[in-house]
Amino acid sequence: MLSKQHIVAIGQQTRVLNEKNVMEELRSDFIVRKNLSHTAAKFYTSCIVEAFRFMHSNGIVHRDLKPENVLLDSKGYAKLIDSGMAKKVKKGKMSRTLCGTPEYMAPEIILRKGYNTAADIWSLGVLVFDMLSGWKNPAKRLLTAKEIPKHGWFNEFHWEDLRSRTMEPPFIPKVESSVDTSNFNLEGFPKEADYPLTDDVTSWDPDF
Protein backbone atom coordinates (compact mmCIF):
# COMPACT_ATOMS: atom_id res chain seq x y z
CA MET A 1 0.00 0.00 0.00
CA LEU A 2 1.39 3.40 -1.00
CA SER A 3 0.40 6.81 0.29
CA LYS A 4 -0.27 9.30 -2.51
CA GLN A 5 0.66 12.10 -0.14
CA HIS A 6 4.05 10.44 0.45
CA ILE A 7 4.61 9.83 -3.27
CA VAL A 8 3.87 13.44 -4.18
CA ALA A 9 6.00 14.78 -1.31
CA ILE A 10 9.11 12.92 -2.55
CA GLY A 11 8.39 13.48 -6.25
CA GLN A 12 8.11 9.82 -7.27
CA GLN A 13 4.90 9.94 -9.30
CA THR A 14 6.58 8.95 -12.59
CA ARG A 15 8.39 5.97 -11.08
CA VAL A 16 5.27 4.70 -9.29
CA LEU A 17 3.14 5.02 -12.42
CA ASN A 18 5.77 3.13 -14.42
CA GLU A 19 5.77 0.32 -11.86
CA LYS A 20 1.97 0.17 -11.86
CA ASN A 21 1.84 -0.06 -15.66
CA VAL A 22 4.47 -2.82 -15.78
CA MET A 23 2.76 -4.81 -13.01
CA GLU A 24 -0.60 -4.57 -14.80
CA GLU A 25 0.98 -6.18 -17.86
CA LEU A 26 2.57 -9.05 -15.94
CA ARG A 27 0.49 -11.92 -14.60
CA SER A 28 2.55 -14.84 -13.28
CA ASP A 29 2.64 -17.05 -10.18
CA PHE A 30 6.40 -16.48 -9.93
CA ILE A 31 6.80 -12.66 -10.25
CA VAL A 32 15.80 -15.77 0.37
CA ARG A 33 18.73 -15.24 1.68
CA LYS A 34 22.45 -15.98 2.19
CA ASN A 35 23.85 -19.31 3.31
CA LEU A 36 20.92 -21.40 2.14
CA SER A 37 21.17 -25.07 1.36
CA HIS A 38 21.50 -26.03 -2.29
CA THR A 39 17.94 -27.35 -2.18
CA ALA A 40 16.49 -24.09 -0.84
CA ALA A 41 18.63 -21.90 -3.13
CA LYS A 42 17.61 -24.00 -6.12
CA PHE A 43 13.92 -23.68 -5.23
CA TYR A 44 14.01 -19.88 -4.86
CA THR A 45 16.17 -19.49 -7.96
CA SER A 46 13.67 -21.54 -9.93
CA CYS A 47 10.80 -19.30 -8.85
CA ILE A 48 12.73 -16.25 -10.06
CA VAL A 49 13.56 -18.03 -13.32
CA GLU A 50 9.84 -18.55 -13.91
CA ALA A 51 9.24 -14.84 -13.26
CA PHE A 52 12.01 -13.87 -15.68
CA ARG A 53 10.82 -16.29 -18.34
CA PHE A 54 7.45 -14.57 -18.24
CA MET A 55 8.80 -11.00 -18.06
CA HIS A 56 11.38 -11.54 -20.79
CA SER A 57 8.84 -13.15 -23.11
CA ASN A 58 7.03 -9.82 -22.86
CA GLY A 59 10.22 -7.88 -23.62
CA ILE A 60 10.52 -6.49 -20.09
CA VAL A 61 13.84 -6.22 -18.24
CA HIS A 62 13.46 -6.04 -14.45
CA ARG A 63 16.84 -4.31 -13.88
CA ASP A 64 16.78 -4.46 -10.08
CA LEU A 65 16.92 -8.07 -8.90
CA LYS A 66 18.31 -8.29 -5.35
CA PRO A 67 17.29 -10.13 -2.17
CA GLU A 68 15.11 -7.22 -1.00
CA ASN A 69 13.00 -7.57 -4.14
CA VAL A 70 12.17 -11.23 -3.60
CA LEU A 71 9.42 -12.07 -1.10
CA LEU A 72 7.80 -15.33 -0.01
CA ASP A 73 4.06 -15.77 -0.36
CA SER A 74 1.91 -17.52 2.24
CA LYS A 75 2.66 -20.90 0.58
CA GLY A 76 6.44 -20.41 0.75
CA TYR A 77 6.98 -19.67 -2.95
CA ALA A 78 9.27 -16.78 -3.94
CA LYS A 79 7.79 -13.87 -5.84
CA LEU A 80 9.64 -11.07 -7.61
CA ILE A 81 8.54 -7.57 -6.58
CA ASP A 82 9.34 -3.90 -7.25
CA SER A 83 9.05 -3.14 -10.94
CA GLY A 84 9.96 0.51 -10.41
CA MET A 85 13.07 0.18 -12.61
CA ALA A 86 11.62 -2.29 -15.11
CA LYS A 87 11.73 -1.31 -18.77
CA LYS A 88 10.25 -2.68 -21.96
CA VAL A 89 13.01 -3.20 -24.55
CA LYS A 90 11.99 -4.00 -28.11
CA LYS A 91 13.42 -7.14 -29.70
CA GLY A 92 16.82 -6.44 -31.23
CA LYS A 93 17.16 -3.14 -29.34
CA MET A 94 19.31 -2.22 -26.35
CA SER A 95 18.81 0.00 -23.33
CA ARG A 96 21.67 2.21 -22.14
CA THR A 97 20.20 3.65 -18.95
CA LEU A 98 22.46 3.25 -15.93
CA CYS A 99 20.18 1.96 -13.18
CA GLY A 100 19.81 -0.80 -10.62
CA THR A 101 21.75 -1.81 -7.53
CA PRO A 102 25.53 -1.62 -8.19
CA GLU A 103 26.42 -5.00 -6.66
CA TYR A 104 23.93 -6.74 -8.96
CA MET A 105 24.49 -4.79 -12.18
CA ALA A 106 25.69 -6.67 -15.25
CA PRO A 107 29.05 -5.51 -16.71
CA GLU A 108 27.37 -4.17 -19.85
CA ILE A 109 25.20 -1.84 -17.74
CA ILE A 110 28.16 -0.43 -15.83
CA LEU A 111 30.23 -0.05 -19.02
CA ARG A 112 27.32 1.60 -20.87
CA LYS A 113 27.62 -0.90 -23.72
CA GLY A 114 23.88 -1.41 -24.06
CA TYR A 115 21.93 -4.29 -22.54
CA ASN A 116 18.76 -6.35 -22.77
CA THR A 117 17.13 -9.15 -20.77
CA ALA A 118 20.52 -10.89 -20.41
CA ALA A 119 21.35 -8.30 -17.72
CA ASP A 120 18.71 -9.88 -15.47
CA ILE A 121 20.41 -13.27 -15.81
CA TRP A 122 23.68 -11.79 -14.55
CA SER A 123 21.82 -10.35 -11.55
CA LEU A 124 20.30 -13.78 -10.92
CA GLY A 125 23.80 -15.26 -10.89
CA VAL A 126 24.86 -12.71 -8.27
CA LEU A 127 21.79 -13.61 -6.20
CA VAL A 128 22.75 -17.30 -6.38
CA PHE A 129 26.24 -16.21 -5.27
CA ASP A 130 24.60 -14.47 -2.30
CA MET A 131 22.70 -17.61 -1.39
CA LEU A 132 25.56 -20.06 -1.83
CA SER A 133 28.75 -17.93 -1.73
CA GLY A 134 29.64 -19.14 -5.18
CA TRP A 135 31.41 -17.27 -8.01
CA LYS A 136 30.69 -15.81 -11.45
CA ASN A 137 32.79 -15.71 -14.61
CA PRO A 138 31.44 -13.19 -17.18
CA ALA A 139 32.76 -15.28 -20.07
CA LYS A 140 30.80 -18.37 -18.98
CA ARG A 141 27.51 -16.72 -18.07
CA LEU A 142 24.08 -17.83 -19.28
CA LEU A 143 22.18 -15.23 -21.27
CA THR A 144 18.52 -16.27 -21.18
CA ALA A 145 16.10 -17.64 -18.61
CA LYS A 146 15.30 -20.49 -21.02
CA GLU A 147 18.86 -21.83 -20.68
CA ILE A 148 18.78 -22.08 -16.89
CA PRO A 149 16.55 -25.19 -16.50
CA LYS A 150 19.04 -27.10 -18.70
CA HIS A 151 21.98 -26.30 -16.43
CA GLY A 152 23.50 -29.24 -14.56
CA TRP A 153 22.59 -27.68 -11.21
CA PHE A 154 18.95 -28.45 -12.04
CA ASN A 155 19.41 -32.07 -13.19
CA GLU A 156 17.27 -33.45 -10.36
CA PHE A 157 14.84 -30.54 -10.23
CA HIS A 158 11.18 -31.09 -11.21
CA TRP A 159 10.14 -27.90 -12.97
CA GLU A 160 6.57 -29.04 -13.65
CA ASP A 161 5.97 -29.52 -9.92
CA LEU A 162 7.20 -25.98 -9.32
CA ARG A 163 5.00 -24.51 -12.06
CA SER A 164 1.94 -26.34 -10.77
CA ARG A 165 2.87 -25.20 -7.23
CA THR A 166 2.71 -28.75 -5.89
CA MET A 167 6.36 -28.76 -4.80
CA GLU A 168 6.95 -28.40 -1.06
CA PRO A 169 8.84 -25.12 -0.37
CA PRO A 170 11.80 -25.17 2.04
CA PHE A 171 10.06 -22.66 4.33
CA ILE A 172 6.41 -21.62 4.73
CA PRO A 173 5.76 -18.28 6.47
CA LYS A 174 3.09 -18.04 9.15
CA VAL A 175 0.44 -15.76 7.65
CA GLU A 176 -2.89 -15.19 9.36
CA SER A 177 -4.57 -13.25 6.54
CA SER A 178 -3.89 -11.33 3.33
CA VAL A 179 -3.28 -8.16 5.37
CA ASP A 180 -1.06 -9.77 8.04
CA THR A 181 2.12 -7.68 8.34
CA SER A 182 3.69 -9.60 11.24
CA ASN A 183 6.50 -10.87 8.97
CA PHE A 184 7.68 -7.33 8.25
CA ASN A 185 9.71 -5.00 10.45
CA LEU A 186 7.67 -1.79 10.45
CA GLU A 187 9.94 0.06 12.86
CA GLY A 188 10.89 3.42 11.38
CA PHE A 189 8.41 3.08 8.51
CA PRO A 190 7.32 6.62 7.51
CA LYS A 191 3.84 7.67 8.53
CA GLU A 192 1.66 9.87 6.36
CA ALA A 193 1.82 12.61 8.99
CA ASP A 194 5.60 12.78 8.49
CA TYR A 195 5.15 14.36 5.05
CA PRO A 196 3.89 17.87 4.34
CA LEU A 197 0.43 18.31 2.90
CA THR A 198 0.36 19.27 -0.77
CA ASP A 199 -2.26 21.18 -2.70
CA ASP A 200 -3.10 18.14 -4.78
CA VAL A 201 -2.49 14.55 -3.67
CA THR A 202 -5.04 12.70 -5.77
CA SER A 203 -5.50 14.18 -9.26
CA TRP A 204 -2.06 13.27 -10.65
CA ASP A 205 -3.31 9.80 -11.52
CA PRO A 206 -7.06 9.10 -11.43
CA ASP A 207 -6.43 5.38 -12.09
CA PHE A 208 -3.88 4.91 -9.32
PESUL-V724820 format. One record per pair of residues at least 12 apart in sequence whose C-alpha atoms are under 7 Angstrom apart, sorted by the first residue. I is the first residue (numbers start at 0). J is the second residue. D is the distance in Angstrom with one decimal. If there is no record, write none. Layout:
I;J;D / I;J;D
This chain:
2;191;6.9 / 3;200;5.8 / 3;201;6.7 / 4;191;6.9 / 4;196;6.9 / 4;200;5.3 / 5;191;6.4 / 5;194;6.1 / 7;200;6.5 / 8;194;6.4 / 8;195;6.8 / 14;83;5.7 / 15;83;6.4 / 17;83;6.4 / 18;82;4.9 / 18;83;4.4 / 21;82;6.7 / 22;82;6.8 / 25;54;6.9 / 27;50;6.7 / 27;53;7.0 / 29;46;5.3 / 29;47;6.3 / 29;49;5.7 / 29;50;4.7 / 29;77;6.7 / 29;78;5.1 / 29;79;6.7 / 30;47;6.9 / 30;50;4.4 / 30;78;4.7 / 30;79;4.2 / 30;80;6.5 / 31;43;6.9 / 31;66;6.4 / 32;66;6.6 / 32;130;5.5 / 33;129;5.2 / 33;130;3.9 / 33;131;6.5 / 34;130;5.1 / 34;131;5.5 / 35;130;5.5 / 35;131;6.3 / 39;169;5.6 / 40;127;7.0 / 40;130;6.2 / 43;77;5.7 / 46;77;5.7 / 46;78;6.9 / 47;78;6.9 / 47;79;6.5 / 48;144;5.9 / 50;79;6.8 / 51;144;6.3 / 52;144;5.5 / 52;145;6.7 / 55;116;6.2 / 58;87;5.5 / 58;88;5.5 / 58;89;6.2 / 58;90;6.9 / 59;85;6.6 / 59;86;5.5 / 59;87;4.2 / 59;88;6.1 / 60;85;5.5 / 60;86;5.4 / 60;87;6.3 / 60;115;6.7 / 60;116;5.1 / 60;119;6.7 / 61;82;6.3 / 61;84;6.5 / 61;85;4.2 / 61;86;6.6 / 61;119;6.6 / 62;84;6.0 / 62;85;5.7 / 62;99;5.6 / 62;119;6.1 / 63;84;6.5 / 63;99;4.8 / 63;100;6.2 / 64;122;6.0 / 64;123;6.9 / 65;103;6.9 / 65;126;6.4 / 66;126;7.0 / 68;80;5.1 / 68;81;6.0 / 73;171;6.6 / 73;172;5.8 / 73;174;5.9 / 74;171;5.6 / 75;168;5.4 / 75;170;5.6 / 75;171;4.2 / 75;172;6.1 / 76;168;6.3 / 88;115;6.8 / 93;113;5.2 / 93;114;5.1 / 93;115;5.5 / 94;113;5.3 / 94;114;5.4 / 94;115;6.4 / 95;108;6.9 / 95;111;5.8 / 95;112;6.9 / 95;113;4.7 / 95;114;6.5 / 97;109;6.8 / 103;122;4.9 / 103;125;6.1 / 104;122;6.2 / 105;118;5.3 / 105;121;5.5 / 105;122;6.5 / 117;142;4.7 / 117;143;5.8 / 120;141;6.8 / 120;142;6.1 / 120;143;6.4 / 120;144;6.8
